[in-house]
Amino acid sequence: MAYTLEWETKGVYWEYSGTISGKEIIEASTKIYGDPRFDSLRYKLVDFSAAEEVLISEDEIKLITFQHAAASKSNARIKNAIVLTKDDERGKLYAGYLVKSSPWEVRIFDHLEEANNWVGRLI
């Protein structure tokens, strides 16, 4: 598994490493949205800074946006922070699509510290 999920008081932090597939992103999202703690989340912080490559198709991106739309009906208050490296073109495509289509507020960051500050994450 190329990701870890960490449930926190007000949110969830997940970190991807190595080569990431769209299937893994969908799997992680499904775990979060199906968890009883999801309804009280205030943020999701998705950290791709340790990822070497994101292999995701446009169909997988669309499925993830549908997941967001469905999940937002039970919790509309979530802020989504996505941390990407500057040279991750496929990750930027994925994140850019989410910024445009997600019902939640989504922002992209170059550094984890900036994302932590934006979502109010205390570490």
Secondary structure as GFF3:
##gff-version 3
##sequence-region A 1 123
A	DSSP	beta_strand	3	7	.	.	.	ID=ss1
A	DSSP	beta_strand	11	21	.	.	.	ID=ss2
A	DSSP	alpha_helix	22	33	.	.	.	ID=ss3
A	DSSP	three_ten_helix	36	40	.	.	.	ID=ss4
A	DSSP	beta_strand	43	55	.	.	.	ID=ss5
A	DSSP	alpha_helix	58	72	.	.	.	ID=ss6
A	DSSP	beta_strand	79	83	.	.	.	ID=ss7
A	DSSP	alpha_helix	89	101	.	.	.	ID=ss8
A	DSSP	beta_strand	105	109	.	.	.	ID=ss9
A	DSSP	alpha_helix	112	119	.	.	.	ID=ss10
###
